[in-house]
Amino acid sequence: MKNVRKDFSGGFRRVIQDDRSPDEKTLYTWLVIGTDRCMSGWGQARGGMSIAVWACRPEDREKVFNWVKNRNDMLRVREHSEYTCGRYRPRSNVAHVHIYVCHENHPSLSGD
């Protein structure tokens, strides 16, 4: 598990797990963010929302966005550019954030 950060925002323990390496954080700067309706409110997201984030290269953002938008378990799908807007900061009611990396073989890019 890479880059796990914990803080106590919103009165509960927030877990932020970022799977990107330090080098990948400079390449995969476009984030596609969705509220996970199945994982929110229990487990590591007890008392708050669970957010799933897919980090991709800016040129892949449209494919990744459409892939996430078409998932049945994601609500409120949105985008964030860490290159132009800085590090993503979740709202205070978010208890768990997991940032995945969309490498070249990710299903959103291969069409699977």
Buried (B, 14 or more C-beta within 10 A) or exposed (E): EEEEEEEEBBEBBBBBBBBBEEEBBEEBBBBBBBBBBEBBBEEBBEBBBBBBBBBBBEEBBEBBBEBBEEEEEBEEBEBBEBEEEEEBEBEEBBBBBBBBBBEEEBEBBEEE
